[in-house]
């Protein structure tokens, strides 16, 4: 019987395969490109392509594709076969270095936000050698970047790689000041925890809203939801366990380090968490994970829902982005350590993150802004829309002591001074986890909890890497010019703590009093919706920082603003149109049919005995008739408002109208329909109820 170690990564052209199939010279050159960012030699690409082809064909692959991540939020691929005609009428299997390095997919149908005209169809894909190729089905998938004919990034991988390089460049400057001359590179690593719902395909197929939008647009809460907290970490149902088992097998074959699985808080909700990987690899893996989760679910007669809020009234799904920085020598730069040297270095990197999160809280909020995530943030199940940082009591006490030049403990009779043992030897888990905090320190990493479950993690990590790179640059510029390194270091860290302590909050992020304090006293931003947040990417400070570190060009930033708002508008408009059709074609007729039955019942009873009051039937009939009148009226008003909103050409104005007018109207329509559902006899209601759906998997 094969063990996991026997087949783990069996469908990946990873380091083990490269060592076995490449010459030592080719392998060494490729590793320098991967690890140190050195230019790729064309002869090396040719050798790698031949080895990759031979390996893929031996695994049954017949095609190859440049696998990329356009600005649609999902992945894209165009398959080409390895076959080339031979003179004898047969075929040979070929794959060149040129085909490995570059592809030319049609870019005309991908979002560009004005980066190119509609008729300009040419786009390029470029091999990312830092992320291993893999086989999916019978296709060799080569992770690539995607750009326009003019060189602008049309994907999420390119700016992510740029942001990683920006952080690497500035972190190396800092580390050299501390004497770490042996460090060749610094990489950020991420472990994204993925939440999701599983429901039966039978229930899914009967709900147009789920099929068209990924979430329920109508639905009254059942008598039992998540009130008993009995689902969280509960025994995994056999059908779900079978799904998880196959899912793990498929992920492990692709080298994805799926580690932890469990039931989540809401009925039918679950979570899968991987071990940390380098950020761009983790991003690729998370995109693959979401795709495979849905494919495996269909094999089991299930549907995997990745929407942030598939069901109103129960917890939605997020994706916790556990982020850290590490050197190629194995040092985690966010690990406090227990020596004076490590503590001083740790404090500087910690302060860089604190400063980055405060200075660019708007960019972090923007990075997680979607129509789906707007339903989740601040809903007492996820962090609020206000960005703050949790560092725990121990570390907070250290920061306060440094700021005030006071001893950390009363038993210490000397002033705090960097270069001596500043930090206590506190345990890495000396603090509780604060699940209400958007950005929490958890011992040797930060957990950014605001991402929605369907989000690409690239967006959040681009902004986080870039913001931290900016902090490190400011520090390096000052420290490199300092006459007394230790004194300047102490002054700089003390100033950072004083200037940015407003972003640190260790309390309950769900408390209304905190939101008031955060916005009115501390001056933190509170962008509750996507239209509130996204335009701020165009603020001068954000444009200046992102372009200075070459993460985005100005035109790329403007394109992202337009694309994100367009996506928001399209998403909500599809939802609203779906609501109108469901209301007018199915819900209202179903209610009418039931009220006709009630009226007939009343008539029959009266014919039998005129003294019968028929109080129940009359009461329900009166309520349902009123609800149905309102459903028809509100659905028609919504339909007319949609027509007008779709005529608005300016995407910023259109998104504001959708936020301020369309979404409230959707809420009003839903309220009447949900009230009608509660008192309509079940056999008449046209859709499975929440109770049917949430408890359908047994």
HUWOPE-V653416 format. One record per backbone hydrogen bond with DSSP energy under -0.5 kcal/mol. NH is the residue of the N-H (numbers start at 1). CO is the residue of the C=O. If there is no record, write none. Layout:
BEGIN
nh->NH co->CO
nh->NH co->CO
END
This chain:
BEGIN
nh->6 co->3
nh->7 co->3
nh->7 co->4
nh->8 co->4
nh->9 co->252
nh->10 co->7
nh->11 co->253
nh->12 co->9
nh->13 co->133
nh->14 co->12
nh->18 co->14
nh->19 co->15
nh->20 co->16
nh->21 co->17
nh->22 co->18
nh->27 co->23
nh->28 co->24
nh->29 co->25
nh->30 co->26
nh->31 co->27
nh->32 co->28
nh->33 co->29
nh->34 co->30
nh->35 co->31
nh->36 co->32
nh->37 co->33
nh->38 co->32
nh->45 co->41
nh->46 co->42
nh->47 co->43
nh->48 co->44
nh->49 co->45
nh->50 co->46
nh->51 co->47
nh->52 co->48
nh->53 co->49
nh->54 co->50
nh->55 co->51
nh->56 co->52
nh->57 co->53
nh->58 co->54
nh->59 co->55
nh->59 co->56
nh->60 co->57
nh->61 co->56
nh->62 co->138
nh->63 co->138
nh->64 co->80
nh->65 co->140
nh->66 co->78
nh->67 co->65
nh->67 co->142
nh->68 co->66
nh->68 co->76
nh->70 co->68
nh->71 co->154
nh->73 co->70
nh->76 co->68
nh->80 co->64
nh->82 co->62
nh->84 co->92
nh->86 co->90
nh->89 co->86
nh->92 co->84
nh->94 co->82
nh->94 co->92
nh->100 co->96
nh->101 co->97
nh->102 co->98
nh->103 co->125
nh->107 co->121
nh->110 co->107
nh->115 co->112
nh->120 co->117
nh->121 co->119
nh->123 co->105
nh->124 co->147
nh->125 co->103
nh->126 co->145
nh->127 co->101
nh->128 co->143
nh->129 co->127
nh->131 co->128
nh->133 co->13
nh->134 co->141
nh->135 co->11
nh->136 co->139
nh->138 co->136
nh->139 co->136
nh->140 co->63
nh->141 co->134
nh->141 co->139
nh->142 co->65
nh->142 co->140
nh->143 co->141
nh->144 co->67
nh->145 co->126
nh->147 co->124
nh->148 co->152
nh->149 co->122
nh->151 co->148
nh->154 co->146
nh->156 co->69
nh->160 co->156
nh->161 co->157
nh->162 co->158
nh->163 co->159
nh->164 co->160
nh->165 co->161
nh->166 co->162
nh->167 co->163
nh->168 co->164
nh->169 co->165
nh->170 co->166
nh->171 co->167
nh->172 co->168
nh->173 co->169
nh->174 co->170
nh->175 co->171
nh->176 co->172
nh->177 co->173
nh->178 co->174
nh->179 co->176
nh->180 co->175
nh->181 co->179
nh->183 co->180
nh->187 co->326
nh->189 co->324
nh->190 co->277
nh->191 co->322
nh->193 co->191
nh->193 co->320
nh->194 co->272
nh->195 co->193
nh->195 co->318
nh->196 co->270
nh->197 co->305
nh->198 co->268
nh->199 co->303
nh->201 co->301
nh->204 co->200
nh->205 co->201
nh->206 co->202
nh->206 co->203
nh->207 co->204
nh->208 co->206
nh->211 co->207
nh->212 co->208
nh->213 co->209
nh->214 co->209
nh->214 co->210
nh->215 co->209
nh->216 co->310
nh->229 co->226
nh->233 co->263
nh->234 co->231
nh->241 co->237
nh->242 co->238
nh->243 co->239
nh->244 co->240
nh->245 co->241
nh->246 co->242
nh->247 co->243
nh->248 co->244
nh->249 co->245
nh->250 co->246
nh->251 co->247
nh->252 co->248
nh->253 co->249
nh->254 co->250
nh->255 co->252
nh->256 co->251
nh->257 co->255
nh->258 co->256
nh->259 co->273
nh->260 co->273
nh->262 co->271
nh->264 co->269
nh->269 co->266
nh->270 co->196
nh->271 co->262
nh->272 co->194
nh->273 co->260
nh->274 co->192
nh->275 co->257
nh->277 co->190
nh->279 co->188
nh->281 co->278
nh->282 co->278
nh->283 co->279
nh->284 co->280
nh->285 co->281
nh->286 co->282
nh->287 co->283
nh->288 co->284
nh->289 co->285
nh->290 co->286
nh->291 co->287
nh->292 co->288
nh->293 co->289
nh->294 co->290
nh->295 co->291
nh->296 co->292
nh->297 co->293
nh->298 co->294
nh->299 co->295
nh->300 co->296
nh->300 co->297
nh->301 co->298
nh->302 co->297
nh->303 co->199
nh->305 co->197
nh->305 co->303
nh->306 co->304
nh->310 co->307
nh->314 co->311
nh->317 co->308
nh->319 co->451
nh->320 co->193
nh->321 co->319
nh->321 co->448
nh->322 co->191
nh->322 co->320
nh->323 co->321
nh->323 co->446
nh->324 co->189
nh->326 co->187
nh->327 co->331
nh->328 co->185
nh->330 co->327
nh->332 co->330
nh->333 co->325
nh->333 co->331
nh->334 co->325
nh->335 co->332
nh->336 co->334
nh->336 co->443
nh->343 co->339
nh->344 co->340
nh->345 co->341
nh->346 co->342
nh->347 co->343
nh->348 co->344
nh->349 co->345
nh->350 co->346
nh->351 co->347
nh->352 co->348
nh->353 co->349
nh->354 co->350
nh->355 co->351
nh->356 co->352
nh->357 co->353
nh->358 co->354
nh->359 co->355
nh->360 co->356
nh->361 co->358
nh->364 co->360
nh->365 co->361
nh->366 co->362
nh->367 co->363
nh->368 co->364
nh->368 co->365
nh->369 co->366
nh->370 co->368
nh->374 co->370
nh->375 co->371
nh->375 co->372
nh->376 co->373
nh->377 co->373
nh->378 co->383
nh->379 co->376
nh->384 co->436
nh->387 co->525
nh->389 co->503
nh->390 co->439
nh->391 co->389
nh->396 co->392
nh->397 co->393
nh->398 co->394
nh->399 co->395
nh->400 co->396
nh->401 co->397
nh->402 co->398
nh->403 co->399
nh->404 co->400
nh->405 co->401
nh->405 co->402
nh->406 co->401
nh->412 co->409
nh->413 co->411
nh->419 co->420
nh->420 co->417
nh->422 co->420
nh->426 co->424
nh->430 co->427
nh->435 co->433
nh->437 co->434
nh->439 co->388
nh->440 co->447
nh->441 co->390
nh->442 co->445
nh->446 co->323
nh->447 co->440
nh->448 co->321
nh->448 co->446
nh->449 co->438
nh->449 co->447
nh->450 co->438
nh->453 co->317
nh->455 co->452
nh->459 co->456
nh->460 co->456
nh->461 co->457
nh->462 co->458
nh->463 co->459
nh->464 co->460
nh->465 co->461
nh->466 co->462
nh->467 co->463
nh->468 co->464
nh->469 co->465
nh->470 co->466
nh->471 co->467
nh->472 co->468
nh->473 co->469
nh->474 co->470
nh->475 co->471
nh->476 co->472
nh->477 co->473
nh->478 co->474
nh->479 co->475
nh->480 co->476
nh->481 co->477
nh->481 co->478
nh->482 co->478
nh->482 co->479
nh->485 co->483
nh->488 co->484
nh->489 co->485
nh->490 co->486
nh->491 co->487
nh->492 co->488
nh->493 co->489
nh->494 co->490
nh->495 co->491
nh->496 co->492
nh->497 co->493
nh->498 co->494
nh->499 co->495
nh->500 co->496
nh->501 co->497
nh->503 co->500
nh->504 co->501
nh->505 co->389
nh->505 co->503
nh->509 co->507
nh->511 co->508
nh->514 co->511
nh->515 co->511
nh->516 co->512
nh->517 co->513
nh->518 co->514
nh->519 co->515
nh->520 co->516
nh->521 co->516
nh->521 co->517
nh->522 co->517
nh->524 co->518
nh->527 co->385
nh->528 co->526
nh->533 co->529
nh->534 co->530
nh->535 co->531
nh->536 co->533
nh->537 co->534
nh->538 co->535
nh->539 co->536
nh->542 co->539
nh->543 co->539
nh->544 co->540
nh->545 co->541
nh->546 co->542
nh->547 co->543
nh->548 co->544
nh->549 co->545
nh->550 co->547
nh->551 co->546
nh->552 co->546
nh->557 co->553
nh->558 co->554
nh->559 co->555
nh->560 co->556
nh->561 co->557
nh->562 co->558
nh->563 co->559
nh->564 co->560
nh->565 co->561
nh->566 co->562
nh->567 co->563
nh->568 co->564
nh->569 co->565
nh->570 co->566
nh->571 co->567
nh->572 co->568
nh->573 co->569
nh->574 co->570
nh->575 co->571
nh->576 co->572
nh->577 co->573
nh->578 co->574
nh->579 co->575
nh->580 co->576
nh->581 co->577
nh->582 co->578
nh->583 co->579
nh->584 co->580
nh->585 co->581
nh->586 co->582
nh->587 co->582
nh->588 co->583
nh->590 co->586
nh->591 co->587
nh->592 co->588
nh->593 co->589
nh->594 co->590
nh->595 co->591
nh->596 co->592
nh->597 co->593
nh->598 co->594
nh->599 co->595
nh->600 co->596
nh->601 co->597
nh->602 co->598
nh->603 co->599
nh->604 co->600
nh->605 co->601
nh->606 co->602
nh->607 co->603
nh->608 co->604
nh->609 co->605
nh->612 co->609
nh->618 co->614
nh->619 co->615
nh->620 co->616
nh->621 co->617
nh->622 co->618
nh->623 co->619
nh->624 co->620
nh->625 co->621
nh->626 co->622
nh->627 co->623
nh->628 co->624
nh->629 co->625
nh->630 co->626
nh->631 co->627
nh->632 co->628
nh->633 co->629
nh->634 co->630
nh->635 co->631
nh->636 co->632
nh->637 co->633
nh->638 co->634
nh->639 co->635
nh->640 co->636
nh->641 co->637
nh->642 co->638
nh->643 co->639
nh->644 co->640
nh->645 co->641
nh->646 co->642
nh->647 co->644
nh->648 co->645
nh->651 co->649
nh->654 co->650
nh->655 co->651
nh->656 co->652
nh->657 co->653
nh->658 co->654
nh->659 co->655
nh->660 co->656
nh->661 co->657
nh->662 co->657
nh->663 co->658
nh->665 co->661
nh->666 co->662
nh->667 co->663
nh->668 co->664
nh->669 co->665
nh->670 co->666
nh->671 co->667
nh->672 co->668
nh->673 co->669
nh->674 co->670
nh->675 co->671
nh->676 co->672
nh->677 co->673
nh->678 co->674
nh->679 co->675
nh->679 co->676
nh->680 co->676
nh->680 co->677
nh->684 co->681
nh->685 co->681
nh->685 co->682
nh->690 co->220
nh->693 co->689
nh->694 co->690
nh->695 co->691
nh->696 co->693
nh->698 co->696
END
